[in-house]
Amino acid sequence: MKQHDQSQKDELKTAARSLSEALLTLDTAQGVKQFLEDLCTPAEIEAMVDRWRVAQLLDKGLSYREIREMTEVSVTTIGRVARFMEQGTGGYRAVLDRLGKNE
């Protein structure tokens, strides 16, 4: 990760907020997909898709081994997703809960 001085960190926080606000303007899955394809490399999108898929499978109670076999995602990544689901900011949980209510 790049090292930044305090003014750069403040600018990054502002830019991150702007990105979050940009995502909020998108009202369809297709719009989000198009934005992400323009914003991210294919490898970055694949990594996000892998992490999201792992989060969904962890939420269903599958073991690391089962998830590894199903997704070919590394155990390290599975563990990282699990840790953020437990100790992160609550983003995974909020979306999983919202999607669960819509089903």
TORMIKE-153706 format. One line per field, with one value per atom (N, C-alpha, C, O): residue number from 1; residue in three letters; chain; atom name; x, y, z. Coordinates in steps of 0.2 Angstrom, whole numbers, plus 5000, padded with zeros to 4 digits. Last residue first. Layout:
% residues N
num <- NUM_...
residuo <- ALA_...
cadena <- A_...
atomo <- CA_...
px <- X_...
py <- Y_...
pz <- Z_...
% end
This chain:
% residues 103
num <- 103_103_103_103_102_102_102_102_101_101_101_101_100_100_100_100_99_99_99_99_98_98_98_98_97_97_97_97_96_96_96_96_95_95_95_95_94_94_94_94_93_93_93_93_92_92_92_92_91_91_91_91_90_90_90_90_89_89_89_89_88_88_88_88_87_87_87_87_86_86_86_86_85_85_85_85_84_84_84_84_83_83_83_83_82_82_82_82_81_81_81_81_80_80_80_80_79_79_79_79_78_78_78_78_77_77_77_77_76_76_76_76_75_75_75_75_74_74_74_74_73_73_73_73_72_72_72_72_71_71_71_71_70_70_70_70_69_69_69_69_68_68_68_68_67_67_67_67_66_66_66_66_65_65_65_65_64_64_64_64_63_63_63_63_62_62_62_62_61_61_61_61_60_60_60_60_59_59_59_59_58_58_58_58_57_57_57_57_56_56_56_56_55_55_55_55_54_54_54_54_53_53_53_53_52_52_52_52_51_51_51_51_50_50_50_50_49_49_49_49_48_48_48_48_47_47_47_47_46_46_46_46_45_45_45_45_44_44_44_44_43_43_43_43_42_42_42_42_41_41_41_41_40_40_40_40_39_39_39_39_38_38_38_38_37_37_37_37_36_36_36_36_35_35_35_35_34_34_34_34_33_33_33_33_32_32_32_32_31_31_31_31_30_30_30_30_29_29_29_29_28_28_28_28_27_27_27_27_26_26_26_26_25_25_25_25_24_24_24_24_23_23_23_23_22_22_22_22_21_21_21_21_20_20_20_20_19_19_19_19_18_18_18_18_17_17_17_17_16_16_16_16_15_15_15_15_14_14_14_14_13_13_13_13_12_12_12_12_11_11_11_11_10_10_10_10_9_9_9_9_8_8_8_8_7_7_7_7_6_6_6_6_5_5_5_5_4_4_4_4_3_3_3_3_2_2_2_2_1_1_1_1
residuo <- GLU_GLU_GLU_GLU_ASN_ASN_ASN_ASN_LYS_LYS_LYS_LYS_GLY_GLY_GLY_GLY_LEU_LEU_LEU_LEU_ARG_ARG_ARG_ARG_ASP_ASP_ASP_ASP_LEU_LEU_LEU_LEU_VAL_VAL_VAL_VAL_ALA_ALA_ALA_ALA_ARG_ARG_ARG_ARG_TYR_TYR_TYR_TYR_GLY_GLY_GLY_GLY_GLY_GLY_GLY_GLY_THR_THR_THR_THR_GLY_GLY_GLY_GLY_GLN_GLN_GLN_GLN_GLU_GLU_GLU_GLU_MET_MET_MET_MET_PHE_PHE_PHE_PHE_ARG_ARG_ARG_ARG_ALA_ALA_ALA_ALA_VAL_VAL_VAL_VAL_ARG_ARG_ARG_ARG_GLY_GLY_GLY_GLY_ILE_ILE_ILE_ILE_THR_THR_THR_THR_THR_THR_THR_THR_VAL_VAL_VAL_VAL_SER_SER_SER_SER_VAL_VAL_VAL_VAL_GLU_GLU_GLU_GLU_THR_THR_THR_THR_MET_MET_MET_MET_GLU_GLU_GLU_GLU_ARG_ARG_ARG_ARG_ILE_ILE_ILE_ILE_GLU_GLU_GLU_GLU_ARG_ARG_ARG_ARG_TYR_TYR_TYR_TYR_SER_SER_SER_SER_LEU_LEU_LEU_LEU_GLY_GLY_GLY_GLY_LYS_LYS_LYS_LYS_ASP_ASP_ASP_ASP_LEU_LEU_LEU_LEU_LEU_LEU_LEU_LEU_GLN_GLN_GLN_GLN_ALA_ALA_ALA_ALA_VAL_VAL_VAL_VAL_ARG_ARG_ARG_ARG_TRP_TRP_TRP_TRP_ARG_ARG_ARG_ARG_ASP_ASP_ASP_ASP_VAL_VAL_VAL_VAL_MET_MET_MET_MET_ALA_ALA_ALA_ALA_GLU_GLU_GLU_GLU_ILE_ILE_ILE_ILE_GLU_GLU_GLU_GLU_ALA_ALA_ALA_ALA_PRO_PRO_PRO_PRO_THR_THR_THR_THR_CYS_CYS_CYS_CYS_LEU_LEU_LEU_LEU_ASP_ASP_ASP_ASP_GLU_GLU_GLU_GLU_LEU_LEU_LEU_LEU_PHE_PHE_PHE_PHE_GLN_GLN_GLN_GLN_LYS_LYS_LYS_LYS_VAL_VAL_VAL_VAL_GLY_GLY_GLY_GLY_GLN_GLN_GLN_GLN_ALA_ALA_ALA_ALA_THR_THR_THR_THR_ASP_ASP_ASP_ASP_LEU_LEU_LEU_LEU_THR_THR_THR_THR_LEU_LEU_LEU_LEU_LEU_LEU_LEU_LEU_ALA_ALA_ALA_ALA_GLU_GLU_GLU_GLU_SER_SER_SER_SER_LEU_LEU_LEU_LEU_SER_SER_SER_SER_ARG_ARG_ARG_ARG_ALA_ALA_ALA_ALA_ALA_ALA_ALA_ALA_THR_THR_THR_THR_LYS_LYS_LYS_LYS_LEU_LEU_LEU_LEU_GLU_GLU_GLU_GLU_ASP_ASP_ASP_ASP_LYS_LYS_LYS_LYS_GLN_GLN_GLN_GLN_SER_SER_SER_SER_GLN_GLN_GLN_GLN_ASP_ASP_ASP_ASP_HIS_HIS_HIS_HIS_GLN_GLN_GLN_GLN_LYS_LYS_LYS_LYS_MET_MET_MET_MET
cadena <- A_A_A_A_A_A_A_A_A_A_A_A_A_A_A_A_A_A_A_A_A_A_A_A_A_A_A_A_A_A_A_A_A_A_A_A_A_A_A_A_A_A_A_A_A_A_A_A_A_A_A_A_A_A_A_A_A_A_A_A_A_A_A_A_A_A_A_A_A_A_A_A_A_A_A_A_A_A_A_A_A_A_A_A_A_A_A_A_A_A_A_A_A_A_A_A_A_A_A_A_A_A_A_A_A_A_A_A_A_A_A_A_A_A_A_A_A_A_A_A_A_A_A_A_A_A_A_A_A_A_A_A_A_A_A_A_A_A_A_A_A_A_A_A_A_A_A_A_A_A_A_A_A_A_A_A_A_A_A_A_A_A_A_A_A_A_A_A_A_A_A_A_A_A_A_A_A_A_A_A_A_A_A_A_A_A_A_A_A_A_A_A_A_A_A_A_A_A_A_A_A_A_A_A_A_A_A_A_A_A_A_A_A_A_A_A_A_A_A_A_A_A_A_A_A_A_A_A_A_A_A_A_A_A_A_A_A_A_A_A_A_A_A_A_A_A_A_A_A_A_A_A_A_A_A_A_A_A_A_A_A_A_A_A_A_A_A_A_A_A_A_A_A_A_A_A_A_A_A_A_A_A_A_A_A_A_A_A_A_A_A_A_A_A_A_A_A_A_A_A_A_A_A_A_A_A_A_A_A_A_A_A_A_A_A_A_A_A_A_A_A_A_A_A_A_A_A_A_A_A_A_A_A_A_A_A_A_A_A_A_A_A_A_A_A_A_A_A_A_A_A_A_A_A_A_A_A_A_A_A_A_A_A_A_A_A_A_A_A_A_A_A_A_A_A_A_A_A_A_A_A_A_A_A_A_A_A_A_A_A_A_A_A_A_A_A_A_A_A_A_A_A_A_A_A_A_A_A_A_A_A_A
atomo <- N_CA_C_O_N_CA_C_O_N_CA_C_O_N_CA_C_O_N_CA_C_O_N_CA_C_O_N_CA_C_O_N_CA_C_O_N_CA_C_O_N_CA_C_O_N_CA_C_O_N_CA_C_O_N_CA_C_O_N_CA_C_O_N_CA_C_O_N_CA_C_O_N_CA_C_O_N_CA_C_O_N_CA_C_O_N_CA_C_O_N_CA_C_O_N_CA_C_O_N_CA_C_O_N_CA_C_O_N_CA_C_O_N_CA_C_O_N_CA_C_O_N_CA_C_O_N_CA_C_O_N_CA_C_O_N_CA_C_O_N_CA_C_O_N_CA_C_O_N_CA_C_O_N_CA_C_O_N_CA_C_O_N_CA_C_O_N_CA_C_O_N_CA_C_O_N_CA_C_O_N_CA_C_O_N_CA_C_O_N_CA_C_O_N_CA_C_O_N_CA_C_O_N_CA_C_O_N_CA_C_O_N_CA_C_O_N_CA_C_O_N_CA_C_O_N_CA_C_O_N_CA_C_O_N_CA_C_O_N_CA_C_O_N_CA_C_O_N_CA_C_O_N_CA_C_O_N_CA_C_O_N_CA_C_O_N_CA_C_O_N_CA_C_O_N_CA_C_O_N_CA_C_O_N_CA_C_O_N_CA_C_O_N_CA_C_O_N_CA_C_O_N_CA_C_O_N_CA_C_O_N_CA_C_O_N_CA_C_O_N_CA_C_O_N_CA_C_O_N_CA_C_O_N_CA_C_O_N_CA_C_O_N_CA_C_O_N_CA_C_O_N_CA_C_O_N_CA_C_O_N_CA_C_O_N_CA_C_O_N_CA_C_O_N_CA_C_O_N_CA_C_O_N_CA_C_O_N_CA_C_O_N_CA_C_O_N_CA_C_O_N_CA_C_O_N_CA_C_O_N_CA_C_O_N_CA_C_O_N_CA_C_O_N_CA_C_O_N_CA_C_O_N_CA_C_O_N_CA_C_O_N_CA_C_O_N_CA_C_O_N_CA_C_O_N_CA_C_O_N_CA_C_O
px <- 4823_4822_4815_4814_4825_4822_4821_4817_4832_4825_4822_4816_4845_4841_4833_4829_4849_4848_4843_4839_4851_4847_4845_4839_4861_4855_4849_4844_4872_4869_4862_4857_4874_4871_4868_4863_4878_4872_4869_4863_4889_4883_4877_4871_4898_4896_4889_4885_4899_4897_4894_4889_4905_4898_4895_4889_4918_4914_4907_4902_4925_4925_4920_4918_4924_4927_4928_4931_4917_4916_4919_4916_4920_4913_4912_4907_4934_4930_4923_4920_4936_4938_4934_4932_4931_4928_4930_4925_4941_4934_4930_4926_4952_4952_4944_4942_4949_4950_4949_4947_4949_4943_4943_4938_4962_4957_4950_4947_4968_4970_4964_4962_4963_4961_4963_4959_4959_4963_4961_4956_4946_4949_4953_4952_4939_4946_4949_4955_4925_4927_4934_4936_4924_4918_4921_4919_4935_4933_4928_4929_4933_4939_4938_4940_4921_4922_4928_4927_4925_4920_4920_4919_4935_4937_4931_4933_4927_4933_4934_4935_4910_4917_4922_4920_4895_4899_4906_4908_4885_4888_4893_4894_4881_4877_4879_4876_4891_4885_4880_4876_4900_4902_4895_4894_4894_4895_4896_4894_4895_4889_4889_4884_4909_4905_4898_4895_4913_4915_4911_4909_4907_4905_4907_4903_4915_4908_4905_4901_4928_4927_4919_4917_4926_4928_4926_4923_4923_4918_4919_4915_4935_4929_4924_4920_4943_4945_4939_4937_4937_4937_4939_4936_4940_4934_4933_4929_4954_4951_4944_4942_4956_4958_4955_4954_4951_4947_4949_4945_4951_4954_4950_4947_4938_4943_4946_4943_4930_4934_4940_4945_4923_4927_4932_4937_4917_4921_4925_4931_4909_4915_4920_4926_4900_4904_4910_4916_4893_4897_4902_4907_4888_4893_4897_4903_4879_4885_4890_4896_4870_4874_4880_4886_4865_4869_4873_4879_4858_4864_4868_4875_4854_4853_4859_4865_4857_4851_4849_4844_4870_4868_4862_4862_4873_4869_4867_4862_4882_4875_4870_4864_4894_4890_4883_4879_4896_4895_4892_4887_4898_4893_4891_4885_4910_4904_4898_4893_4918_4917_4911_4907_4918_4916_4914_4909_4925_4918_4915_4909_4937_4934_4926_4922_4941_4940_4936_4932_4942_4937_4936_4930_4952_4946_4940_4935_4962_4960_4953_4949_4964_4962_4959_4954_4969_4963_4960_4954_4981_4976_4969_4964_4988_4986_4981_4976_4990_4986_4983_4978_4998_4992_4987_4981_5006_5006_4999_4994_5006_5004_5005_5005_5012_5013_5010_5012_5002_5006_5006_5002_5004_5000_5004_5010
py <- 4941_4935_4932_4926_4953_4954_4947_4947_4949_4952_4952_4952_4946_4941_4943_4939_4959_4954_4948_4946_4964_4967_4962_4962_4955_4955_4958_4956_4957_4951_4951_4947_4971_4969_4962_4961_4970_4974_4972_4972_4961_4959_4964_4961_4969_4963_4961_4959_4980_4981_4974_4974_4981_4978_4979_4978_4983_4989_4987_4991_4968_4973_4979_4979_4956_4962_4968_4973_4946_4947_4953_4956_4949_4948_4949_4951_4949_4956_4955_4960_4936_4940_4947_4950_4930_4929_4934_4935_4936_4938_4936_4940_4929_4937_4939_4943_4916_4918_4926_4928_4917_4915_4917_4920_4920_4925_4923_4928_4908_4915_4920_4924_4899_4898_4905_4907_4905_4903_4903_4907_4898_4904_4902_4896_4888_4888_4895_4896_4886_4892_4892_4897_4873_4876_4882_4882_4871_4866_4869_4868_4882_4882_4877_4878_4879_4885_4885_4886_4867_4867_4873_4872_4873_4868_4867_4867_4882_4884_4879_4881_4877_4877_4880_4880_4886_4882_4882_4888_4895_4891_4886_4881_4906_4900_4894_4889_4914_4916_4910_4910_4909_4909_4910_4907_4912_4905_4904_4900_4926_4923_4915_4913_4927_4930_4927_4925_4921_4918_4921_4917_4931_4924_4920_4917_4942_4942_4935_4934_4938_4939_4939_4937_4936_4930_4932_4927_4949_4944_4938_4935_4955_4957_4952_4950_4948_4948_4950_4946_4952_4945_4944_4940_4966_4964_4956_4954_4965_4968_4966_4965_4959_4955_4958_4954_4969_4962_4959_4955_4985_4980_4973_4972_4997_4992_4988_4987_5006_5009_5004_5006_5000_5005_5007_5010_4990_4988_4994_4992_4998_4994_4992_4992_5003_5008_5004_5006_4991_4996_5000_5001_4987_4983_4987_4986_4998_4996_4992_4994_4996_5002_5001_5004_4983_4984_4991_4991_4986_4981_4982_4982_5003_4996_4992_4995_5016_5013_5006_5003_5025_5020_5016_5014_5034_5037_5031_5032_5027_5028_5031_5030_5028_5022_5022_5019_5042_5040_5033_5032_5040_5044_5043_5042_5033_5030_5034_5030_5043_5036_5033_5030_5052_5054_5048_5047_5046_5047_5049_5047_5045_5039_5040_5036_5058_5054_5048_5046_5061_5064_5061_5060_5052_5051_5055_5052_5058_5051_5050_5046_5070_5070_5063_5063_5065_5069_5069_5068_5059_5055_5058_5055_5071_5066_5061_5059_5077_5080_5076_5076_5067_5068_5072_5070_5057_5061_5063_5061_5039_5046_5050_5048_5025_5029_5036_5038_5011_5017_5021_5021_4994_5000_5006_5006
pz <- 4997_4994_4996_4994_5004_4997_4994_4989_5015_5016_5009_5009_5009_5012_5013_5013_5006_5001_5003_5000_5019_5014_5009_5007_5024_5027_5022_5022_5015_5015_5019_5016_5018_5011_5012_5009_5032_5030_5023_5022_5031_5035_5033_5032_5024_5022_5025_5021_5033_5026_5023_5020_5045_5045_5038_5037_5046_5047_5047_5048_5054_5049_5051_5057_5061_5064_5060_5062_5053_5060_5063_5068_5040_5042_5049_5051_5041_5040_5041_5043_5043_5048_5047_5052_5031_5037_5043_5046_5022_5021_5028_5030_5027_5027_5026_5030_5024_5031_5032_5036_5010_5014_5021_5024_5008_5006_5009_5012_5012_5015_5014_5018_5004_5011_5014_5019_4988_4993_5000_5001_4978_4981_4987_4990_4972_4971_4973_4971_4975_4972_4969_4965_4981_4976_4972_4966_4989_4984_4978_4972_4998_4993_4988_4982_5004_5000_4995_4989_5011_5006_5001_4995_5019_5014_5009_5003_5027_5023_5017_5011_5026_5029_5024_5018_5026_5023_5026_5029_5030_5035_5032_5036_5023_5022_5027_5028_5024_5028_5028_5032_5016_5023_5027_5032_5004_5006_5013_5017_5004_5003_5006_5009_5004_5010_5010_5015_4992_4998_5004_5008_4983_4983_4990_4992_4987_4988_4988_4992_4983_4990_4991_4997_4969_4973_4980_4984_4965_4964_4969_4972_4968_4972_4971_4976_4959_4966_4970_4975_4947_4948_4956_4959_4947_4947_4949_4953_4946_4952_4953_4958_4933_4939_4946_4950_4925_4925_4932_4935_4934_4929_4930_4935_4936_4938_4932_4927_4929_4934_4936_4938_4919_4917_4923_4921_4927_4921_4919_4916_4936_4938_4933_4934_4927_4930_4933_4932_4923_4918_4921_4919_4935_4931_4926_4926_4938_4942_4939_4939_4927_4928_4932_4931_4930_4924_4924_4922_4942_4942_4936_4936_4944_4941_4942_4942_4948_4951_4948_4949_4955_4950_4953_4958_4965_4959_4954_4950_4973_4975_4970_4970_4967_4967_4969_4966_4970_4963_4963_4959_4984_4982_4974_4972_4984_4987_4985_4983_4978_4974_4977_4974_4988_4981_4977_4974_4998_4999_4992_4991_4992_4993_4995_4992_4991_4985_4986_4982_5005_5001_4994_4992_5008_5011_5007_5007_5000_4999_5002_4999_5007_5000_4998_4994_5019_5019_5012_5011_5014_5017_5017_5016_5010_5005_5008_5004_5022_5017_5012_5009_5029_5031_5026_5026_5016_5021_5023_5020_5012_5011_5017_5023_5004_5010_5008_5003_4996_4996_5003_5006_5000_5000_5000_5003
% end
